[in-house]
Amino acid sequence: MKKIAIAVLVLVAFTGSAFAADEISLPAKNGNVNFTHKKHQELLKDCKVCHEKAPGTIEGFGKDAAHKLCKGCHEVKKAGPVKCGECHKK
C-alpha cells in the first residue's frame, strides 16, 4: 500500500508539469501579457524558481508579484523583456 501511495504522488507531481499550458495569457489593465511556459521550463529547469511550493498556480500572483518575480529575473539574467510595452500587448 505504501508503494502505491508513493507512486501516485510521483505521478501527480510529474503530470502537472507535463500538462502545463504552453502559452499563457495573463490579463492586465494596460494590455495582456503572453507568457510561454514551456520555454521558461526548458530554460530554468527548476519549477521552484517560480512556483515556491510546487508546480501549479503561483500563490499571491498579481501585478506586484509579476513585476518582482518575472521582471526581476529578467533584469538579473539580462535576458527577456523588462520594459512595459515588451510584455504588455494591447
Protein Blocks (a to p, Z undefined) as FASTA:
>chain_A
ZZmmmmmmmmmmmmmmmmpcfbdcdddfkopadddfklmmmmnopaklmmmmbgcddehi
afklmmmmmmmmmmmnogajfbfklmmcZZ
